[in-house]
Amino acid sequence: MSAADDQPTTGTAPFILPGPITDRETVDGWRRWRLNRHAFVPAPRLSLADYRLLSPRRRHLHDLHRAATHANLPMQDTPMSLTVTRMMRSRLQSNALKHKPTTRAGLMITGGGYQGKTETACEIAAAFEDAWLELHAQLNPNAVPGTRDLHAPVAYVQTPVTAKPKSTCEAILDFFGADHHKMTLPQLTRSVRTSLHDHGVRALLLDDITRLKMHRADDQDTLDLLRAFMSMHTTLILIGVDIPGSGLLREGRHDRRTGQIVFPPPPSGEGLSTQTERRFDLVHLEPFRYDTAGRIAAWTAHLTGLEQHLRLLNAAPAMLTDATMPEYLFRRTGGVVGLLERLIEDGCAEALDSGEERLTQALLDRVVVEVGDDPTRDASAGEIPPVPPVDTDNAARRRPAKRGRNTVFDDRGIPAADSARSA
């Protein structure tokens, strides 16, 4: 092996092997993720001829880089996520520029599991923080003179799986590394208020908010907690599966025709839940649909964008959008972007391992998407969507038939006497 083979290939050096998992639920972790969220460099595109010219070591490095590229597919905008982006960006900016001591209106992002709610919201919040820090030269404009409070314009907190109002407050304080030992709920909420103010927090993202449950019919702790958050002059972003139907605010239903959440007429009088819900705008992050020409075109455009990030050597033009492939991919994923990403990622791994180096329906039929064993998601809260099954009948028809064995040179033994005489 030559000395050149010991050196990384041009284009593979920047690719990042996974190190410690970034924990966005702490100030330092969120900052590291925000600063490095676009740092990954995908594998360069090589033709099959150029790939064959590589030395064995460089070929191995390029294969590893391609596998990393498929495991880190970038998030793409969809018509649904762009709606969320417009609403959230506008709400963050408007509230951050308010001088009035009024309650800041919040935003709720709801939808099914694996719809990209968290990543969409985090990307918008990170872009807002980038701009806000640049505007204030990385300093906290509200810092107390003579102090150097840590400036954290955005706080991201995931609601604990076994969530209660107290544990949710503790998770927020953990983000800042604040002590909360043996505090009561009123003490915790006051401590949260102090931390948000001292760190200059402009946006508080509470993910998986529907893990908070109304344990008793007269239990108002959860609603009291939400109302306390809303009075902290911080934009509250609630993210969760089926927030209107969770009981946190008031029962609602999703109108498929308009794409909006419809609430029934409020009860007589002003209840606490009505006061709470009126302080939030709600946006529903839906899956793709495949029932009109416009929606089919949007799905196909999304597949086209996804296809640009794949690094398969035998990939044909329009590999994901030709013939019946768009319909097949929709049937396999139900239009859920997270399931599509998992199917494509696992399909690319199978294509590399098998040497096929392209995605076909026959190859994808061999890929079974499993999401039920994800320890970071709570199935009881609807965070794990149903995965459409593989059509086994179609898969059997698409499976190439085994080639028959050549029997010309088989030894059939000594022929029988009658056969020998007749011969």
ABEGO torsion letter per residue (X at the ends): XBAAAABBBBGAAABBBBBBBBBAABAAAAAAAAAAAAABBBBBBBBAAAAAABBAAAAAAAAAAAAAAAAABBBBBBAAAAAAAAAAAAAAAAAAABABABBBBBBBBBEBBGAGAAAAAAAAAAAAAAAAAAAAGGBBAABBBGBBBBBBABBBBBBBABBBAAAAAAAAAAAAGBBABGBBAAAAAAAAAAAAAAAGBABBBBBGAAABBBABAABAAAAAAAAAAAAAGBBBBBBBBGAAAAGABBBBBBBAAAGBBBBBBBBBEBBAAAAAAAABBBBBBBBBBAABAAAAAAAAAAAAAAAAABBBAABBBGAAABEAAAAAAAAAAGGBAAAAAAAAAAAAAAAAAAGAGBBBAAAAAABBBBAAABAABBAAAGABBBBBBBBAAAAAAABBBBBBBBAAABBAEBBBAAAAAAX
